[in-house]
């Protein structure tokens, strides 16, 4: 486990750079299925569609978008997603 700049523990790293819709969301969905409740997934993407798709994914499935930022390279997008708790 590593810690981000926000001191949020990161349990999973997902690099989707160079992939376009729908692959980044599909990969996030696969990673979340394998993660434990409360785990944080860091996702790096270059597809501008992820700025719309990742927040919608979280909202519709009940996960928490902890952080979203645009990095200066290329541009590159970074997301921290927290898997929802099991009921």
N, CA, C and O atoms as a printed pandas DataFrame, in Angstrom:
     atom_number atom_name residue_name chain_id  residue_number  x_coord  y_coord  z_coord
0              1         N          UNK        A               1    0.850   -1.167    0.000
1              2        CA          UNK        A               1    0.000    0.000    0.000
2              3         C          UNK        A               1    0.899    1.234    0.000
3              4         O          UNK        A               1    1.895    1.279    0.721
4              5         N          UNK        A               2    0.551    2.228   -0.802
5              6        CA          UNK        A               2    1.291    3.480   -0.822
6              7         C          UNK        A               2    0.363    4.611   -0.414
7              8         O          UNK        A               2   -0.841    4.413   -0.253
8              9         N          UNK        A               3    0.928    5.793   -0.250
9             10        CA          UNK        A               3    0.149    6.955    0.153
10            11         C          UNK        A               3    0.287    8.029   -0.896
11            12         O          UNK        A               3    1.379    8.274   -1.410
12            13         N          UNK        A               4   -0.809    8.664   -1.210
13            14        CA          UNK        A               4   -0.819    9.722   -2.217
14            15         C          UNK        A               4   -0.413   11.048   -1.595
15            16         O          UNK        A               4   -0.133   11.136   -0.400
16            17         N          UNK        A               5   -0.387   12.070   -2.427
17            18        CA          UNK        A               5   -0.093   13.416   -1.954
18            19         C          UNK        A               5   -1.122   13.896   -0.945
19            20         O          UNK        A               5   -0.832   14.761   -0.120
20            21         N          UNK        A               6   -2.315   13.341   -1.008
21            22        CA          UNK        A               6   -3.386   13.737   -0.091
22            23         C          UNK        A               6   -3.387   12.901    1.186
23            24         O          UNK        A               6   -4.325   12.982    1.979
24            25         N          UNK        A               7   -2.345   12.100    1.388
25            26        CA          UNK        A               7   -2.265   11.186    2.530
26            27         C          UNK        A               7   -3.411   10.192    2.555
27            28         O          UNK        A               7   -3.839    9.752    3.622
28            29         N          UNK        A               8   -3.900    9.844    1.394
29            30        CA          UNK        A               8   -4.923    8.824    1.261
30            31         C          UNK        A               8   -4.229    7.511    0.915
31            32         O          UNK        A               8   -3.481    7.453   -0.061
32            33         N          UNK        A               9   -4.459    6.463    1.692
33            34        CA          UNK        A               9   -3.815    5.180    1.365
34            35         C          UNK        A               9   -4.360    4.632    0.049
35            36         O          UNK        A               9   -5.573    4.576   -0.153
36            37         N          UNK        A              10   -3.465    4.234   -0.833
37            38        CA          UNK        A              10   -3.856    3.697   -2.132
38            39         C          UNK        A              10   -3.606    2.193   -2.118
39            40         O          UNK        A              10   -2.491    1.736   -1.867
40            41         N          UNK        A              11   -4.667    1.430   -2.393
41            42        CA          UNK        A              11   -4.580   -0.025   -2.370
42            43         C          UNK        A              11   -4.322   -0.631   -3.740
43            44         O          UNK        A              11   -3.734   -1.708   -3.840
44            45         N          UNK        A              12   -4.759    0.050   -4.799
45            46        CA          UNK        A              12   -4.635   -0.469   -6.159
46            47         C          UNK        A              12   -4.253    0.670   -7.099
47            48         O          UNK        A              12   -4.756    1.787   -6.970
48            49         N          UNK        A              13   -3.365    0.382   -8.038
49            50        CA          UNK        A              13   -2.957    1.349   -9.062
50            51         C          UNK        A              13   -3.427    0.837  -10.410
51            52         O          UNK        A              13   -3.218   -0.330  -10.743
52            53         N          UNK        A              14   -4.058    1.700  -11.183
53            54        CA          UNK        A              14   -4.590    1.316  -12.481
54            55         C          UNK        A              14   -4.127    2.336  -13.513
55            56         O          UNK        A              14   -4.490    3.510  -13.435
56            57         N          UNK        A              15   -3.333    1.895  -14.475
57            58        CA          UNK        A              15   -2.802    2.774  -15.527
58            59         C          UNK        A              15   -3.538    2.478  -16.823
59            60         O          UNK        A              15   -3.354    1.415  -17.416
60            61         N          UNK        A              16   -4.370    3.413  -17.264
61            62        CA          UNK        A              16   -5.128    3.237  -18.502
62            63         C          UNK        A              16   -4.665    4.219  -19.579
63            64         O          UNK        A              16   -5.393    4.490  -20.534
64            65         N          UNK        A              17   -3.470    4.741  -19.421
65            66        CA          UNK        A              17   -2.957    5.708  -20.390
66            67         C          UNK        A              17   -2.918    5.085  -21.784
67            68         O          UNK        A              17   -2.492    3.944  -21.960
68            69         N          UNK        A              18   -3.374    5.862  -22.772
69            70        CA          UNK        A              18   -3.382    5.404  -24.151
70            71         C          UNK        A              18   -4.638    4.646  -24.544
71            72         O          UNK        A              18   -4.856    4.383  -25.727
72            73         N          UNK        A              19   -5.464    4.292  -23.571
73            74        CA          UNK        A              19   -6.705    3.585  -23.866
74            75         C          UNK        A              19   -7.850    4.577  -24.002
75            76         O          UNK        A              19   -7.857    5.628  -23.362
76            77         N          UNK        A              20   -8.820    4.229  -24.847
77            78        CA          UNK        A              20   -9.969    5.119  -25.035
78            79         C          UNK        A              20  -11.253    4.403  -24.624
79            80         O          UNK        A              20  -11.295    3.180  -24.492
80            81         N          UNK        A              21  -12.276    5.190  -24.431
81            82        CA          UNK        A              21  -13.592    4.713  -24.033
82            83         C          UNK        A              21  -14.019    3.538  -24.918
83            84         O          UNK        A              21  -13.925    3.623  -26.142
84            85         N          UNK        A              22  -14.476    2.470  -24.325
85            86        CA          UNK        A              22  -14.887    2.270  -22.928
86            87         C          UNK        A              22  -13.851    1.552  -22.064
87            88         O          UNK        A              22  -14.145    1.222  -20.915
88            89         N          UNK        A              23  -12.634    1.298  -22.589
89            90        CA          UNK        A              23  -11.668    0.484  -21.848
90            91         C          UNK        A              23  -11.315    1.001  -20.458
91            92         O          UNK        A              23  -11.269    0.197  -19.527
92            93         N          UNK        A              24  -11.060    2.309  -20.259
93            94        CA          UNK        A              24  -10.708    2.748  -18.893
94            95         C          UNK        A              24  -11.781    2.422  -17.855
95            96         O          UNK        A              24  -11.466    1.983  -16.749
96            97         N          UNK        A              25  -13.045    2.637  -18.213
97            98        CA          UNK        A              25  -14.130    2.350  -17.267
98            99         C          UNK        A              25  -14.262    0.846  -17.046
99           100         O          UNK        A              25  -14.508    0.402  -15.925
100          101         N          UNK        A              26  -14.102    0.071  -18.099
101          102        CA          UNK        A              26  -14.182   -1.388  -17.955
102          103         C          UNK        A              26  -13.064   -1.908  -17.055
103          104         O          UNK        A              26  -13.290   -2.801  -16.238
104          105         N          UNK        A              27  -11.860   -1.355  -17.199
105          106        CA          UNK        A              27  -10.748   -1.771  -16.352
106          107         C          UNK        A              27  -10.973   -1.365  -14.903
107          108         O          UNK        A              27  -10.652   -2.124  -13.989
108          109         N          UNK        A              28  -11.526   -0.167  -14.686
109          110        CA          UNK        A              28  -11.835    0.267  -13.324
110          111         C          UNK        A              28  -12.877   -0.665  -12.709
111          112         O          UNK        A              28  -12.749   -1.065  -11.552
112          113         N          UNK        A              29  -13.893   -1.005  -13.472
113          114        CA          UNK        A              29  -14.937   -1.900  -12.980
114          115         C          UNK        A              29  -14.339   -3.253  -12.571
115          116         O          UNK        A              29  -14.698   -3.799  -11.527
116          117         N          UNK        A              30  -13.442   -3.786  -13.379
117          118        CA          UNK        A              30  -12.788   -5.070  -13.077
118          119         C          UNK        A              30  -11.947   -4.964  -11.805
119          120         O          UNK        A              30  -11.969   -5.865  -10.966
120          121         N          UNK        A              31  -11.205   -3.863  -11.662
121          122        CA          UNK        A              31  -10.368   -3.661  -10.480
122          123         C          UNK        A              31  -11.222   -3.530   -9.232
123          124         O          UNK        A              31  -10.884   -4.089   -8.189
124          125         N          UNK        A              32  -12.321   -2.800   -9.325
125          126        CA          UNK        A              32  -13.202   -2.624   -8.174
126          127         C          UNK        A              32  -13.820   -3.949   -7.749
127          128         O          UNK        A              32  -13.973   -4.198   -6.553
128          129         N          UNK        A              33  -14.174   -4.794   -8.695
129          130        CA          UNK        A              33  -14.743   -6.108   -8.341
130          131         C          UNK        A              33  -13.768   -6.930   -7.508
131          132         O          UNK        A              33  -14.186   -7.688   -6.633
132          133         N          UNK        A              34  -12.476   -6.788   -7.774
133          134        CA          UNK        A              34  -11.453   -7.556   -7.048
134          135         C          UNK        A              34  -11.071   -6.905   -5.716
135          136         O          UNK        A              34  -10.509   -7.564   -4.842
136          137         N          UNK        A              35  -11.374   -5.619   -5.562
137          138        CA          UNK        A              35  -10.970   -4.865   -4.376
138          139         C          UNK        A              35  -11.888   -5.181   -3.192
139          140         O          UNK        A              35  -13.010   -5.660   -3.358
140          141         N          UNK        A              36  -11.377   -4.900   -2.007
141          142        CA          UNK        A              36  -12.178   -5.020   -0.792
142          143         C          UNK        A              36  -12.962   -3.729   -0.571
143          144         O          UNK        A              36  -12.587   -2.673   -1.081
144          145         N          UNK        A              37  -14.033   -3.817    0.177
145          146        CA          UNK        A              37  -14.812   -2.628    0.526
146          147         C          UNK        A              37  -13.910   -1.600    1.189
147          148         O          UNK        A              37  -13.125   -1.936    2.076
148          149         N          UNK        A              38  -14.021   -0.361    0.765
149          150        CA          UNK        A              38  -13.227    0.714    1.347
150          151         C          UNK        A              38  -11.864    0.911    0.714
151          152         O          UNK        A              38  -11.187    1.895    1.012
152          153         N          UNK        A              39  -11.440   -0.007   -0.160
153          154        CA          UNK        A              39  -10.150    0.150   -0.842
154          155         C          UNK        A              39  -10.165    1.378   -1.743
155          156         O          UNK        A              39  -11.201    1.764   -2.284
156          157         N          UNK        A              40   -8.991    1.979   -1.890
157          158        CA          UNK        A              40   -8.808    3.136   -2.771
158          159         C          UNK        A              40   -8.067    2.678   -4.020
159          160         O          UNK        A              40   -7.017    2.040   -3.942
160          161         N          UNK        A              41   -8.637    3.019   -5.176
161          162        CA          UNK        A              41   -8.020    2.706   -6.464
162          163         C          UNK        A              41   -7.549    4.018   -7.079
163          164         O          UNK        A              41   -8.335    4.947   -7.264
164          165         N          UNK        A              42   -6.263    4.082   -7.393
165          166        CA          UNK        A              42   -5.727    5.230   -8.125
166          167         C          UNK        A              42   -5.744    4.864   -9.603
167          168         O          UNK        A              42   -5.217    3.828  -10.006
168          169         N          UNK        A              43   -6.358    5.729  -10.402
169          170        CA          UNK        A              43   -6.439    5.490  -11.837
170          171         C          UNK        A              43   -5.812    6.657  -12.569
171          172         O          UNK        A              43   -6.107    7.817  -12.283
172          173         N          UNK        A              44   -4.943    6.341  -13.516
173          174        CA          UNK        A              44   -4.312    7.340  -14.374
174          175         C          UNK        A              44   -4.844    7.106  -15.783
175          176         O          UNK        A              44   -4.838    5.974  -16.267
176          177         N          UNK        A              45   -5.302    8.165  -16.445
177          178        CA          UNK        A              45   -5.892    8.035  -17.775
178          179         C          UNK        A              45   -5.479    9.211  -18.653
179          180         O          UNK        A              45   -5.101   10.273  -18.157
180          181         N          UNK        A              46   -5.556    9.001  -19.962
181          182        CA          UNK        A              46   -5.303   10.084  -20.921
182          183         C          UNK        A              46   -6.531   10.393  -21.768
183          184         O          UNK        A              46   -6.531   11.373  -22.513
184          185         N          UNK        A              47   -7.561    9.588  -21.671
185          186        CA          UNK        A              47   -8.781    9.808  -22.442
186          187         C          UNK        A              47   -9.614   10.910  -21.781
187          188         O          UNK        A              47  -10.037   10.757  -20.635
188          189         N          UNK        A              48   -9.855   12.034  -22.498
189          190        CA          UNK        A              48  -10.652   13.116  -21.917
190          191         C          UNK        A              48  -12.070   12.686  -21.529
191          192         O          UNK        A              48  -12.688   13.315  -20.670
192          193         N          UNK        A              49  -12.586   11.637  -22.143
193          194        CA          UNK        A              49  -13.931   11.160  -21.798
194          195         C          UNK        A              49  -14.007   10.670  -20.358
195          196         O          UNK        A              49  -15.094   10.618  -19.782
196          197         N          UNK        A              50  -12.870   10.311  -19.769
197          198        CA          UNK        A              50  -12.896    9.833  -18.380
198          199         C          UNK        A              50  -13.320   10.928  -17.413
199          200         O          UNK        A              50  -13.820   10.631  -16.328
200          201         N          UNK        A              51  -13.128   12.194  -17.787
201          202        CA          UNK        A              51  -13.537   13.288  -16.888
202          203         C          UNK        A              51  -15.050   13.303  -16.694
203          204         O          UNK        A              51  -15.547   13.835  -15.701
204          205         N          UNK        A              52  -15.769   12.728  -17.628
205          206        CA          UNK        A              52  -17.225   12.571  -17.520
206          207         C          UNK        A              52  -17.573   11.161  -17.035
207          208         O          UNK        A              52  -18.439   10.984  -16.179
208          209         N          UNK        A              53  -16.887   10.165  -17.593
209          210        CA          UNK        A              53  -17.250    8.761  -17.348
210          211         C          UNK        A              53  -16.967    8.295  -15.927
211          212         O          UNK        A              53  -17.785    7.581  -15.347
212          213         N          UNK        A              54  -15.834    8.679  -15.351
213          214        CA          UNK        A              54  -15.477    8.188  -14.011
214          215         C          UNK        A              54  -16.425    8.754  -12.947
215          216         O          UNK        A              54  -16.917    7.987  -12.120
216          217         N          UNK        A              55  -16.702   10.067  -12.934
217          218        CA          UNK        A              55  -17.697   10.552  -11.961
218          219         C          UNK        A              55  -19.067    9.886  -12.127
219          220         O          UNK        A              55  -19.719    9.562  -11.134
220          221         N          UNK        A              56  -19.511    9.678  -13.377
221          222        CA          UNK        A              56  -20.801    9.012  -13.611
222          223         C          UNK        A              56  -20.775    7.565  -13.129
223          224         O          UNK        A              56  -21.736    7.093  -12.522
224          225         N          UNK        A              57  -19.674    6.859  -13.399
225          226        CA          UNK        A              57  -19.501    5.481  -12.935
226          227         C          UNK        A              57  -19.665    5.415  -11.420
227          228         O          UNK        A              57  -20.404    4.578  -10.901
228          229         N          UNK        A              58  -18.968    6.303  -10.720
229          230        CA          UNK        A              58  -19.033    6.307   -9.253
230          231         C          UNK        A              58  -20.441    6.628   -8.762
231          232         O          UNK        A              58  -20.956    5.965   -7.862
232          233         N          UNK        A              59  -21.048    7.627   -9.344
233          234        CA          UNK        A              59  -22.389    8.051   -8.925
234          235         C          UNK        A              59  -23.413    6.923   -9.136
235          236         O          UNK        A              59  -24.230    6.658   -8.254
236          237         N          UNK        A              60  -23.370    6.276  -10.273
237          238        CA          UNK        A              60  -24.358    5.242  -10.591
238          239         C          UNK        A              60  -24.160    3.953   -9.799
239          240         O          UNK        A              60  -25.130    3.257   -9.502
240          241         N          UNK        A              61  -22.915    3.628   -9.454
241          242        CA          UNK        A              61  -22.653    2.373   -8.753
242          243         C          UNK        A              61  -22.422    2.544   -7.254
243          244         O          UNK        A              61  -22.243    1.556   -6.542
244          245         N          UNK        A              62  -22.423    3.789   -6.765
245          246        CA          UNK        A              62  -22.330    4.018   -5.329
246          247         C          UNK        A              62  -20.927    4.092   -4.761
247          248         O          UNK        A              62  -20.753    4.093   -3.542
248          249         N          UNK        A              63  -19.917    4.153   -5.630
249          250        CA          UNK        A              63  -18.543    4.320   -5.159
250          251         C          UNK        A              63  -18.280    5.806   -4.935
251          252         O          UNK        A              63  -19.053    6.649   -5.391
252          253         N          UNK        A              64  -17.198    6.129   -4.239
253          254        CA          UNK        A              64  -16.881    7.528   -3.930
254          255         C          UNK        A              64  -15.696    7.988   -4.760
255          256         O          UNK        A              64  -14.635    7.364   -4.750
256          257         N          UNK        A              65  -15.888    9.082   -5.474
257          258        CA          UNK        A              65  -14.783    9.721   -6.182
258          259         C          UNK        A              65  -14.104   10.630   -5.168
259          260         O          UNK        A              65  -14.563   11.743   -4.915
260          261         N          UNK        A              66  -13.014   10.151   -4.594
261          262        CA          UNK        A              66  -12.320   10.847   -3.511
262          263         C          UNK        A              66  -11.586   12.076   -4.052
263          264         O          UNK        A              66  -11.565   13.127   -3.412
264          265         N          UNK        A              67  -10.988   11.934   -5.233
265          266        CA          UNK        A              67  -10.178   13.021   -5.789
266          267         C          UNK        A              67  -10.117   12.874   -7.304
267          268         O          UNK        A              67  -10.071   11.767   -7.841
268          269         N          UNK        A              68  -10.117   14.020   -7.978
269          270        CA          UNK        A              68   -9.981   14.059   -9.432
270          271         C          UNK        A              68   -9.114   15.255   -9.779
271          272         O          UNK        A              68   -9.346   16.359   -9.287
272          273         N          UNK        A              69   -8.108   15.038  -10.630
273          274        CA          UNK        A              69   -7.252   16.153  -11.033
274          275         C          UNK        A              69   -6.735   15.938  -12.442
275          276         O          UNK        A              69   -6.651   14.812  -12.933
276          277         N          UNK        A              70   -6.392   17.047  -13.076
277          278        CA          UNK        A              70   -5.756   17.012  -14.388
278          279         C          UNK        A              70   -4.297   17.357  -14.189
279          280         O          UNK        A              70   -3.964   18.419  -13.662
280          281         N          UNK        A              71   -3.424   16.452  -14.615
281          282        CA          UNK        A              71   -1.989   16.671  -14.529
282          283         C          UNK        A              71   -1.527   17.357  -15.807
283          284         O          UNK        A              71   -2.208   17.268  -16.829
284          285         N          UNK        A              72   -0.422   18.017  -15.775
285          286        CA          UNK        A              72    0.048   18.800  -16.909
286          287         C          UNK        A              72    0.530   17.973  -18.086
287          288         O          UNK        A              72    0.546   18.470  -19.212
288          289         N          UNK        A              73    0.920   16.736  -17.863
289          290        CA          UNK        A              73    1.474   15.944  -18.950
290          291         C          UNK        A              73    0.362   15.436  -19.859
291          292         O          UNK        A              73   -0.460   14.633  -19.416
292          293         N          UNK        A              74    0.310   15.861  -21.068
293          294        CA          UNK        A              74   -0.390   15.272  -22.230
294          295         C          UNK        A              74   -1.827   15.664  -22.548
295          296         O          UNK        A              74   -2.055   15.563  -23.754
296          297         N          UNK        A              75   -2.804   16.057  -21.868
297          298        CA          UNK        A              75   -2.947   15.998  -20.404
298          299         C          UNK        A              75   -3.210   14.573  -19.913
299          300         O          UNK        A              75   -3.633   13.689  -20.658
300          301         N          UNK        A              76   -2.942   14.405  -18.649
301          302        CA          UNK        A              76   -3.187   13.134  -17.977
302          303         C          UNK        A              76   -4.153   13.408  -16.831
303          304         O          UNK        A              76   -4.076   14.445  -16.172
304          305         N          UNK        A              77   -5.044   12.483  -16.608
305          306        CA          UNK        A              77   -6.062   12.624  -15.565
306          307         C          UNK        A              77   -5.804   11.599  -14.477
307          308         O          UNK        A              77   -5.435   10.457  -14.752
308          309         N          UNK        A              78   -6.005   12.024  -13.237
309          310        CA          UNK        A              78   -5.774   11.146  -12.082
310          311         C          UNK        A              78   -7.029   11.122  -11.224
311          312         O          UNK        A              78   -7.611   12.162  -10.914
312          313         N          UNK        A              79   -7.429    9.923  -10.849
313          314        CA          UNK        A              79   -8.625    9.732  -10.034
314          315         C          UNK        A              79   -8.296    8.845   -8.850
315          316         O          UNK        A              79   -7.492    7.919   -8.959
316          317         N          UNK        A              80   -8.921    9.132   -7.720
317          318        CA          UNK        A              80   -8.893    8.244   -6.566
318          319         C          UNK        A              80  -10.337    7.846   -6.303
319          320         O          UNK        A              80  -11.183    8.694   -6.017
320          321         N          UNK        A              81  -10.612    6.553   -6.403
321          322        CA          UNK        A              81  -11.964    6.030   -6.245
322          323         C          UNK        A              81  -11.975    5.079   -5.050
323          324         O          UNK        A              81  -11.134    4.188   -4.939
324          325         N          UNK        A              82  -12.936    5.286   -4.169
325          326        CA          UNK        A              82  -13.094    4.412   -2.992
326          327         C          UNK        A              82  -14.258    3.464   -3.241
327          328         O          UNK        A              82  -15.375    3.889   -3.533
328          329         N          UNK        A              83  -13.975    2.169   -3.119
329          330        CA          UNK        A              83  -15.021    1.174   -3.308
330          331         C          UNK        A              83  -16.041    1.274   -2.190
331          332         O          UNK        A              83  -15.694    1.427   -1.019
332          333         N          UNK        A              84  -17.307    1.185   -2.575
333          334        CA          UNK        A              84  -18.372    1.286   -1.589
334          335         C          UNK        A              84  -18.299    0.133   -0.607
335          336         O          UNK        A              84  -17.753   -0.930   -0.901
336          337         N          UNK        A              85  -18.860    0.369    0.562
337          338        CA          UNK        A              85  -18.896   -0.662    1.600
338          339         C          UNK        A              85  -19.943   -1.706    1.258
339          340         O          UNK        A              85  -20.975   -1.404    0.658
340          341         N          UNK        A              86  -19.662   -2.922    1.645
341          342        CA          UNK        A              86  -20.635   -3.999    1.452
342          343         C          UNK        A              86  -21.775   -3.817    2.449
343          344         O          UNK        A              86  -21.576   -3.325    3.559
344          345         N          UNK        A              87  -22.936   -4.210    2.043
345          346        CA          UNK        A              87  -24.108   -4.053    2.926
346          347         C          UNK        A              87  -24.437   -5.330    3.615
347          348         O          UNK        A              87  -25.389   -5.384    4.393
